Amino acid sequence: MPLTATLQRLILLTAAASTAACIGAQHPIREPAGPGPVAIVASAAIPGAITDIARHSWFAVRGEGEEQWERWEVFQFTIRPRQRPNGGWDYLHRRIHDPLDDVGAGYVQIHGVLRGAEASRFIACLRRESPDYEHRANYVVWPGPNSNTYVDVMMRRCEFPAELPATAIGKDYRGIVGASVTRGGTGVQVDSPLVGLAMGLTEGLELHLLGLTVGIDWWRPALKVPADDGRLGCPATVREP
């Protein structure tokens, strides 16, 4: 077979595989509605000059038999002592609040939803582990620890299968230098505030520069870019089970 024909066939097969992967990719969730226990992880654009490159993430949970939502998130202002312990701990806030309210710049995304027994298990873990979160008394916009550091730590510690976008600055904070398994548990990552690298079977390849992520997702074909929703290609958000 001529070389040009072989290349054309290879390109067509690659395009078909990518298209099939995108068609099979799960689509964004618009509302975490429905009865029973629910846990979500979401993010929103941060207002100001960094709107296009930075997002703030949080958890919203509603347990079995509960009607109100709790939002667990880290903010850049501390909770006054008289508001503790029911309202939060230092920079860690627990509020009765709408699960999908933005933080001033709109553009809310949901990155994962758990329901039923899985949600109950996660909620119990989140409520148990969050008060002892090691960075609850520290907040640094860059490189962290910040709101996205907290969400990443709790997703790992309480086993929430989701991925924060490339624009969630602080999600890869490991101190001066640190190493860990990747978020999905299929690879390794090494990070410092200046540069880092992550590679995994399901997470793809990521280069972290000054807290910003660039890379390739080969599981759901896309480029990871430090702008907007963090991807060019197949969506990473998941459909409810």
N, C-alpha and C positions, 0 to 999 in steps of 0.2 A: 504494500500500500504506500503511495507517495507520502512524503513527510508532511506536506501541506494538508492533505486529507486527514492524516492522523491527528495533526494539531487541531483542525476544525472539529473533529469528532470529540477530542478531549475537551475542548472549550464548551461544546454543546452539552456534554455529559456533566461537566462542572456546573454549568448554568442550571441544568435541570435539577441537579442535586441540591443546589442552593435554593432554587424556587420551591422544591418539595419541602425542604427544611423550614422555609418561611411559612409555607401554607400550613404545615403541621405545628408551627410555633403557636404558643398560647398567647391569647390576646389580652390587652389591658382590661382591668376591672374598673367599672365606673362607680359602683356603690357597694360597700360591704354590708348589704341588707340581708334579712332573713332571720329566723329564730335560732335560739340555741347559742352556745358559747362561740365567740369569734375573736380572732387575733389577727391584726394586720400590721404590716410595716409599710410606711409611706414616706414620701419626701416632697419638698416644695422648693421652688426657686427662692433664693435669698435676695431681698430688695437691695437696690443700690448699684454701684458700678460693677459688682461681681455677679449680677443676676445670671448672666449667660454661662458662667463657669463654676458656680457653686450652689449646692443644695443642702438643705437642712432635713434630717430624717428623724422619725419618731415611731413609737408603737402606739396602737390604739387597741384596747381589749375590752371585751364585755363577757363576763363569766356566766355560768349557768344560773338562770333565774334572775339575772340582773337586767335592768332596763337602761341604765346610764352607761356611757362609755367612759373609760379611763384613758387618758393620754399620758404616756411615760416618755419624757424627753429631757435632754440637757439644754439649758439656756445659758446665755452669757451674763445673767444676773442671779445672785444668790437669793435663797428664800430666807426671810427674816426669822429669827429664832421663835417668835410667838406663833408662827405658822406651822411649825413642826410638831409632831412627825407626820400628821395626816396629809399635809400638802406636799411634802417632799423633803429632800436632804441636800443642803448646800446648793449646788448647781443642778441637781437632779430634781425634776418636777414631776409630780403626779397630780393631774388635774381632771376634774369632771368637765369634759370639753368635747366639742364636735370632732369626730375622728378625721374629717377631711378638710378642716379649716387650714388655709394657707398661712404664711408668715409675712404677708405684705406684698408679695410679688406674683401671686397666683401660681398656675401651672403645677398642680398637685398630681403626683403619680403614686399608684399603689404597686408595690414590688412583690407582695406575697400575701396570701390569706390562708389561715388555718381555721378549721371548723371542728365541731364535735369533740371527741376525746383528745385529738391532737391539740386543739385550741386550749382545752382545759389543762392539759399537761404543761403547755407553754406558759399559760397565764400563771399557774402555780409557781413555776420556776422563776418567771420574771418578778413576781411579787416577793419571792423569797430572796433572790440574788441581788436585786437592784439596790436595796438599802446598804449592802456591803460593797457596792461597786467601787473599785479601788481609786478611781479618779473623780469621785463625786464632789470633792472639795477643790478640784482644779479645773480651770477652763482656759484654753489657749486657742484663739481663732485659727492660727497656723503655727506649727504643723499639727497641733493637737496636744493633749486630748480635748475633744470637743463633742458636739452632739452626735456626729457620725461615728466617732470612736466608741461611744457608749452603745449605739445600736449594733455596731459590728461585734463588740464583745458579747452582748447579750444574745445575738443571733447564734453565735458559736456556743456559748455556755448553755443555752436553753434549746439548742438544736432547731432553729427556725430556718428552713430551707429556702433562702432567698438571696438575691444579689443586689447590693447597692450600686447605683450608677457610677460611672467614671467621674462624675462631678461632685460626688460626696467626699469632699476634701476632709481628711482626718480618719477615714475608714481604715487606712493602712498604717496608722500611727503605731509604732513599736518602741517608742523612746529614742534614745540616741542611736541605737542599732538593735535589731531584734529579728528573730526568725520564727516562723510558725507554719503549720499546714495551711493550704489555701482554704478559702471560704467553703467550698464544696467538699473539702477533704480528699481531693484526688491529686494534689500536688503540693508544692512547697513555695514559700515566699520569704524573701529577706528584704528588710526595709530600714531606711534611715530617713531623716527629714529631707535630705537632698536627693537621694536616689534609691530606688528599690526595684526588685524584679520578682514577678510571680509567674508560675507556670503550672498548669494542671490539665488533666484530661478533659474535664468538663468546663473549667474556667477559662481555658485558652492561655494566651501569652500576654502579659502586661508589663509595661515599663512605667515606673512611677518617678516622675520628675517634679520636685518641689511640691509633692502632694497631689499632683495632677496625674491622671492615668491615660496612657495611650496603649493600644494593643489590638489583638485579634481574638475574636471569639469564633472558634471553629466548630463548636457544637451547634450554635444557632448563628450561622454565618453573619458576621458584622465586624466593622471596625469600631473599636472603643476610642472615643475622642473626648477631650475635656471641654465640651460645650453642649449646651441645651440638655437633651435627655441622656447624653453620654454615648450614643450609638449611631452608626450609619449602617443600616441593614436590618436584619431580623430583630423584632422586639425581644426584650429580655423579661418583660413582665409576665406574670403567670395567670392562668385562668383558675377560678375557684374549683376545688375538687367536688 
